[in-house]
């Protein structure tokens, strides 16, 4: 695991740039020895592809990453994704992450909790434990990380649960703030801003564009934390089909 450089970590404000966080990250730098031979190539192209697929910005120079040593698969069933991810965790280098469509409680977060904060299909797991170093913990695969805890870190294999806050409508990928968890502070105040912009279509659009950008940036961070592969499940079937189509355009398998 390595820390993303400053340029690539600009997607969201990283509130974890403190001494404890840095000490944890530094301890991970030498843990992973096996990476794809052409990582610098597919890394750049894969990030470009994410920008294009999420419709953050139109990009090019991404077509050939599909020919290299990176595994991207879209799953129809979240439980199947999780089982596949666990099978890649023999060296404790796989983790599951999710967007903020699921509420983030402050209670029942201790190690050994029976709470199931994140539910997708038949999968039901807690958010990350509030004790211990989750990134190196042997039971790190048994709970779900979020954008704040994963930011700045990479694992060999990542499973990403995309909630109903990111959907496809027509030919447009769009964020749906109404489906974002109320405990998500990143969108705090957007309804008030939208109300204050009543009668001003330009300002209203600016509010919605900002919201859309935050939601998409969240998922770009999550989707870019796997060094060798990324497994994805989407709550929105249309988004799932869209991702499969974009993967097929690269000549890669569309799903497990």
Secondary structure as the mmCIF struct_conf table of DSSP 4:
data_model
#
loop_
_struct_conf.conf_type_id
_struct_conf.id
_struct_conf.beg_label_comp_id
_struct_conf.beg_label_asym_id
_struct_conf.beg_label_seq_id
_struct_conf.end_label_comp_id
_struct_conf.end_label_asym_id
_struct_conf.end_label_seq_id
HELX_LH_PP_P HELX_LH_PP_P1 UNK A 3 UNK A 5
TURN_TY1_P TURN_TY1_P1 UNK A 6 UNK A 6
HELX_RH_3T_P HELX_RH_3T_P1 UNK A 7 UNK A 9
TURN_TY1_P TURN_TY1_P2 UNK A 10 UNK A 11
BEND BEND1 UNK A 12 UNK A 12
TURN_TY1_P TURN_TY1_P3 UNK A 15 UNK A 16
BEND BEND2 UNK A 18 UNK A 18
HELX_RH_AL_P HELX_RH_AL_P1 UNK A 19 UNK A 28
TURN_TY1_P TURN_TY1_P4 UNK A 29 UNK A 31
TURN_TY1_P TURN_TY1_P5 UNK A 37 UNK A 38
HELX_RH_AL_P HELX_RH_AL_P2 UNK A 39 UNK A 53
TURN_TY1_P TURN_TY1_P6 UNK A 54 UNK A 55
BEND BEND3 UNK A 56 UNK A 57
BEND BEND4 UNK A 61 UNK A 61
HELX_RH_3T_P HELX_RH_3T_P2 UNK A 63 UNK A 67
BEND BEND5 UNK A 68 UNK A 69
STRN STRN1 UNK A 71 UNK A 75
BEND BEND6 UNK A 76 UNK A 76
HELX_RH_AL_P HELX_RH_AL_P3 UNK A 78 UNK A 87
TURN_TY1_P TURN_TY1_P7 UNK A 88 UNK A 88
TURN_TY1_P TURN_TY1_P8 UNK A 90 UNK A 91
BEND BEND7 UNK A 92 UNK A 92
STRN STRN2 UNK A 94 UNK A 98
TURN_TY1_P TURN_TY1_P9 UNK A 100 UNK A 101
BEND BEND8 UNK A 102 UNK A 102
BEND BEND9 UNK A 106 UNK A 108
BEND BEND10 UNK A 110 UNK A 110
TURN_TY1_P TURN_TY1_P10 UNK A 111 UNK A 112
STRN STRN3 UNK A 118 UNK A 120
TURN_TY1_P TURN_TY1_P11 UNK A 121 UNK A 122
STRN STRN4 UNK A 123 UNK A 127
HELX_LH_PP_P HELX_LH_PP_P2 UNK A 128 UNK A 129
BEND BEND11 UNK A 130 UNK A 132
TURN_TY1_P TURN_TY1_P12 UNK A 134 UNK A 136
TURN_TY1_P TURN_TY1_P13 UNK A 138 UNK A 139
HELX_RH_3T_P HELX_RH_3T_P3 UNK A 140 UNK A 142
STRN STRN5 UNK A 143 UNK A 145
HELX_RH_AL_P HELX_RH_AL_P4 UNK A 147 UNK A 150
TURN_TY1_P TURN_TY1_P14 UNK A 151 UNK A 152
STRN STRN6 UNK A 155 UNK A 162
TURN_TY1_P TURN_TY1_P15 UNK A 164 UNK A 165
STRN STRN7 UNK A 166 UNK A 169
TURN_TY1_P TURN_TY1_P16 UNK A 170 UNK A 171
STRN STRN8 UNK A 172 UNK A 175
HELX_RH_3T_P HELX_RH_3T_P4 UNK A 177 UNK A 179
BEND BEND12 UNK A 180 UNK A 180
TURN_TY1_P TURN_TY1_P17 UNK A 182 UNK A 183
HELX_RH_3T_P HELX_RH_3T_P5 UNK A 185 UNK A 187
TURN_TY1_P TURN_TY1_P18 UNK A 188 UNK A 189
HELX_RH_AL_P HELX_RH_AL_P5 UNK A 190 UNK A 196
TURN_TY1_P TURN_TY1_P19 UNK A 197 UNK A 199
HELX_RH_AL_P HELX_RH_AL_P6 UNK A 201 UNK A 223
TURN_TY1_P TURN_TY1_P20 UNK A 224 UNK A 224
STRN STRN9 UNK A 226 UNK A 234
BEND BEND13 UNK A 235 UNK A 236
HELX_RH_AL_P HELX_RH_AL_P7 UNK A 237 UNK A 248
TURN_TY1_P TURN_TY1_P21 UNK A 249 UNK A 251
BEND BEND14 UNK A 252 UNK A 252
STRN STRN10 UNK A 255 UNK A 255
#
